[in-house]
Amino acid sequence: MTAERIRVDAGSLPGETLDRLARALREGQLVALPTETVYGIGARADDEAAVRRLRELKGSGAERSFTIHIPDPSWVGRHVPPPLRPARRLAERYWPGPITLILPAASGLPSASGLPPAPGGWVGLRLPAREVTREILRRAEVPVVLSSANLAGQPPALEAEEIARTFGGVLSALVDGGRCELGQASTVVRVGPGTFEVLREGILTAEEVRRAAGRRVLLVCTGNTCRSPMAEGLLRRALANKLGTDDRGIERFGYRVESAGLVAWGGAPPSAHAVDVMREEGIDISAHRTHALTASMVRECDLLFAMSRSHLAVVRDMAPDCEHKARLLDPTGADTPDPFGGSREDYRRCLEALRRGIEAAVAEL
């Protein structure tokens, strides 16, 4: 039997055809579908027999697990718990599009292999850009995996004709959407507590992915010897705890946390009391050296926190086009007290004020 070949006209198909293709997937049949990257062969993810047929179709050496394709971001919650903010940011930036997110699985939900995931397992999710494919997935109303339409070890198919020659006799249907626009496999990123790995670069590079996933944060005070380096240490630790990594590991997730001063002399160490009170928190800022704030630093950051209203005014004068990204660290709009020249107790009071601001800041990062 030759697979029914259905040509897409002007990017869409009649509703009855979409329903018929969705029904075929629900019934465990294999259907070839176009995406913007390469063609894929779809199978019902929670149907063990369908997934086994897909694996056998691709031949020995087929990937151990397949990626679930979803029609809408709201379907993420059907397969995984709420992802970390970097993963959500990647989805917001690139979906629909050529990125696959490998996320921690939730117990009892279907995995990318079509079987219930083991505790601590992972699920691959992708939202393709081709509208006709998303509509078929939506109408199927079941989890569907798509694997690139090729024999294991061979290049993925970019044209429907390639699939017809190789798999036409075993597929239920082949949706011919013309040549895939990008012609390159999706970028694959694994994101979870303590984990951020670009497993495969596609049209998106690892550097692009990290830049989109994280944030560059700048903390600003007067001399960059007290408040801003203390805030930098606190924010690094808070982000690390949130991401399940250590203070240095936040950079793997694409985060950069830096500090600077409006009248800082470059290369000076932090004040002794600042080092001491931070060490009591288990945070070592002794290696910090001061940096003078520049307009380019303001423009390059994603978010800037100033310690006082006067600092904020200078920043806005320095880079008026960046006013939208600059704000006070204190969530109530108060100035963070300057402990410079004061006692250790003054530095402890400053630390508590900084802690309140960092708790609010990290919630949006």
N, C-alpha and C positions, 0 to 999 in steps of 0.2 A: 504494500500500500504506500502511495506517495503522499507526503504531508500536504494538506491544503495550504496553498500559498495565497495570502491575503495582502493585497497591496494597499498601502495607506495613501489616501487622497487628501492633499492639502493638510496633512498633519493629523487627520482624524479618521474615525471609522463610524459607521452607523451604530446606533445604540444596540440593536439586536445582535450585531456582529461582536461588539464588545462583551455583551452578556454571554454569548456562546463561547468565546475564548476564556472568559472568567470561569464559566462552568466546567470547561475542560480542565483547568488547573485545579478546581475544587475536587474533581473526580480522580485526581492523581495522574492525569495525562501530562506529557511533556510538550511545551510550547516554546518556540523560538521567538524572542522579542528584541526589538532594537533599543539601544540606548545611545547617548551622545558619544560614548567612548568606543564600545565594541558591541557586537550582538551577544545576547545571552540565551541560554536554554533554561526555562523556568520549570520548577517542580514544587509541589506543595511541601513545605518544610516540615510539617508535623505528620507527614505520611511516609513512614519508614520505607515502604516498597517503592514509592515514587522517587525518593532520594537515592535509593539503591540503584534503580534503573538509570538515573542520571549519572551516577558514578560509573556504572558499567558502560554506559554509552560513551563516556569520555575516554575510557580505557585505563590501563594500569598507569600509575603515576599521577592520577587525578588528585587535586588538592584534598586534604583531609577534611576540610569543612568548607561550606559554601556561605555566601553572603545573602542575608535576607534583604530583599528590596521592598521598600515601603512607598506608598503613594503620597504621604503627607507627614510633616514633622510630628503631628499629634500621635502618630502610630508608634513612635519610639517607646512610649510608656507601655506598650503591649509586650515588649520584649526585654526591656532592661529597667532597672531603677533610675531615678533622675541622675543624669550624668554630671560629672564635674563641670564647672564653668568653662574651662578651656574647650571641652568637647562640644558644649552647647554653642560656644562662640564659633567653632568651626562649622557646625551645622547651619547656624544663622548666616555665615559668610558664604558658604559654598553650595548649600543645598537649595534647589535641585542642582546637581552638578557632580563633577568627577572626583568625589572623595568618598572613601569607605571608612567608616568609624568602627573600630573593634572595641566594644565596651563590656564591662563586667555584666555577667548574666544574672538574672533573678531566678531563684529556685522556682520550678514549676512552670516556667515559660519556655516555649520552644527554642532550641538552640539552632545555630547555623548548620548543624549536622542533621537536623530533623528529629533529634531525640532530646529528652529532657536533659538540661545541662548539669554537669557535676558541680558541687559547690565550688565557688571560685572560678568557674569557667568564664568563657568570653563569647560574645555574639557579634557577628559582623553585620552592620546595617548600612544601607545606601539608599538615597533618594534620587533616582535617575531624572534627567532633564526632559526626556521625551514624554510629551503629554499623553500620547496614546498608550504608552506602556504604563504610566501612572494610573490611568483610568481603568485599564484592565486589572491592575493590582487592587484598586479600590473596590471594584465590583466583585472580585474574587472573594473578598472578606475573610481570607485565610492567609497565614504566613506563607510567603513564596520566596524560594531561593532562586537566584539566577547565577549560573556559572558560564564563563565565556564559551562561546559556541565554537569549540575546536577540540580535536583529539589532544590528549595530554602530551605536552612537549611541542605542539605545533602552534604557529601564530594564531591569535584570535581572529575570527571572521569579521570583516568590515562591510561585506556585501551579502545580501540574502542568497545570491547565487552560490556562494561558497558553501553555505549551510545546506542548500538543497542538494548539492552534489554529495556532501559527506554524510548528512543525517536525514535526508528527505524521506527515507523509507521507514523511519522509526518514530518520527515526530507526529503528534496529532495535528499541529498547525505551525505555519511559519508566517509571521507578520513581517512583510517586506516594507521597511521604512526608508529604503534607499541607503546610500552610503552613510556610515556613521561619521558625524562631523569631525570629531576629534581624532579618531583612529588610534587611540592610545589608552591603555588600561588606566583605571582610576588610581589615584594616590591612596595608599592604605595607612591608616594611623591607629595605633592602639593607645587608648587613654583610660586610665583608671587610677585609683589611689596608689601613689608612688610610681606610676608608670606613664611615660609618654615616649612612644617609639614610632618613628616613621618606618614602617616595615617595607614599603615600596614607594618609590617616587614615580609619579606619572607626569601629567602635565603640570602638576604643582610640585615644587621642590620642597625639600625638608625645611629650608630656611623660610620660605613663604608660609608654610604651614605653622611653624613655631611663631612667626611674627603675628599671624592672624589669631592664634590660640591664646597667646599671653597678652601682657600689657607692659609698657615701659612706664614706670612710675618715678616721679621726681619729688623729693621733699626739700623744702627751702626754708632757711632761717637767715640770720644775719651773718655770722662768721663761720658756720659749718663746723663748729667745734663742740656744740652741746646738743641743742634740740634736734636738729635735722639728722645727725648721725645716730642719735638715740632712737629717733623715729624710724630710721632706715633699718636698724637692727631689729626693732620690734615688728616691723612690717614683714621683713624676711622670715622671721620665726612664725608669725601668724599665717602667712601664705604657705609655709612649709607644712605646718600642722594641717591646714585645710586640704592640701594636695597629697598628704601622706608621704612626704619626703623630708629631706634635711634642708638646712638653710641654703646650701649651695645648689641643691637639686631643683630649686624653683626655675632655674635657667633652662632646664630640659623642657619645661612646659611653656617656654617662651616668655617668661617674666624677667624683667630687669628692674631692679630697685636701686636708685641712686639718690644722693643728696648733694646739695650745693649751698653756698652762701652768697648774699648780695655783696658783701665786702670782705670776702674770704681771701686770705693770702694762700696761694697754692702750696700744698705740701705740708701744712702744719698738722700736728697730731691732735686728737680730741683732748678735751680737758680731763684732768686726772679724776675728778669727781664723776664725770660722765662715764668714764671707763669703769670705775668702781661700782656704781649703782647698776650698770648693765651687767657686770660680771655676777652680781648677786642674782640676776635674772637668768644666769646661765648663758649669756650672750656676750661674745668677745668682740668689742669694737676697737681694740687697741691698734689694729693695723690700718684703721681709717686715716686718710689724709685729706685735707680740705681741698675743695674745688670752688672756683669762682663761677657763679651762674652766668651763662651767656644766652643770648637770644636763640641761638641754634639749639641749645639744650632744651629750651622751652618748646620750640617747634617740633623737635624730634620725639618728645615724650607723648604718651597718650593721656596722662593724668598728672596734675601737679597739685601738691598740697603745701600751702604756705602756713607758717606758724602764727602770723599776725595779719591784721588788716593792712598795716603799712607795707609789709612784704608783698601782699597780694596786689596792692596798688602799683608798686614798682614793677612787678612781673607783667601786669597788664599794660603798663606804659612801654615796657621793653618789647613786648610782642602782642600788639593789640588784636591781631588776627587769631590769637590763641586764648582769648578770654574765656571761651566755652569750656576749656579743659582745666582751668585754674580755680581752686577753691580753698577755703580755710580747712585745716585739719580738724579742728574742733567742730563736731556736728551741730553744736548750739550756736555757732557763729562767734564764739569768744576767742580772744587771743590766748595762745598757749604761753604761760609765764616763762620769762627768760631767766635761767638760774645762773647765768655767767657772773663770775665773781662772788657767788654766794656760797653757802655752806652745803655740806652733803645732804642735809635735810631739805634744802631748797631744790636740790637735784632730784630727790625722791618725790617731792611734790610735783615737779615737772614731769617725772616719769609717769605718775598716775594720770596726769592730764593727757599726756601722749597716748597712754594705753586706751583711754576712752575714744580718742580720735582714731586710733588704729583699728579698734574693734569695729567701728562704723565703716572705715575705709575698706577693710578686707571683705566685708559683706558684699561689695559690688565688684570685687575682683575675682 
